[in-house]
Amino acid sequence: MNPLLYLVAGVIGGSLLAAIIFLFARRRDSGVESELVKRLEMLDRAQERGERMLREEMSRGREESAQAASAMNWARRSRACARLSTFA
């Protein structure tokens, strides 16, 4: 037979063997991969929840600071008005 024919038959046979091995390996590892995907999704949700809680806490802190600043300004204005009224 022709050596080129042997080469083509060897390449086809080798690629079929590689495809079969790949399919069996993929089928066997699918449980591990699905478990890994589930855990990564759980980790992603936990990270998003933590980020959301941090943003909410920072928002509350800004609101409290704004309220405290407003109360302080109001107290300053009332003291200033009281001082001015004593001079009038």
Helices and strands as residue ranges (DSSP letters): H 3-87
